[in-house]
């Protein structure tokens, strides 16, 4: 089972790859929409996280996850 910190670091790298962001500017407490990504890019990052950790985040749960920290905590609790 991954730690929330591991998921945050993996997702940070995915944000760099998909969105071309500077890793130093990615604050886990920031809202995803603060990163300037469009919805397709955000969904791409989430899909890669789901694939890596073998889970599918239900849409109703995904709509409640607004920060990198929240995503890390969710995946850490629900990953196989």
PEGI-V527376 format. One record per pair of residues at least 6 apart in sequence whose C-alpha atoms are under 8 Angstrom apart, sorted by the first residue. I is the first residue (numbers start at 1). J is the second residue. D is the distance in Angstrom with one decimal. If there is no record, write none. Layout:
# PEGI-V527376
I/J/D  I/J/D
This chain:
# PEGI-V527376
1/76/6.5  1/79/6.2  1/80/6.4  2/75/7.8  2/76/5.3  2/79/7.3  3/72/7.6  3/73/7.8  3/76/5.3  4/69/7.4  4/72/4.3  4/73/4.9  4/74/7.8  4/75/7.1  4/76/5.1  5/72/6.6  6/72/7.6  7/49/7.9  7/71/7.8  7/72/4.9  7/75/7.1  7/76/7.2  8/28/7.1  8/68/6.2  8/69/6.4  8/71/7.5  8/72/5.2  10/49/7.8  11/45/7.1  11/49/6.8  11/68/7.4  12/23/6.6  12/26/6.9  12/68/8.0  13/23/7.2  14/45/6.0  14/48/7.8  15/21/6.3  15/45/6.6  16/22/6.3  16/23/6.3  18/41/6.4  18/44/7.5  18/45/7.0  19/37/6.3  19/41/6.7  21/35/7.7  26/35/7.6  27/68/7.8  28/67/6.4  28/68/4.7  28/69/5.0  29/67/5.8  29/68/6.4  29/69/5.9  30/67/5.7  30/68/7.1  31/66/5.4  31/67/4.6  31/68/7.4  32/42/7.7  32/66/5.9  32/67/5.5  32/68/7.0  50/56/5.6  50/57/7.2  53/75/7.6  53/79/5.8  53/80/7.2  54/79/6.5  54/80/6.6  55/78/7.4  55/79/6.0  55/80/7.3  65/71/5.9
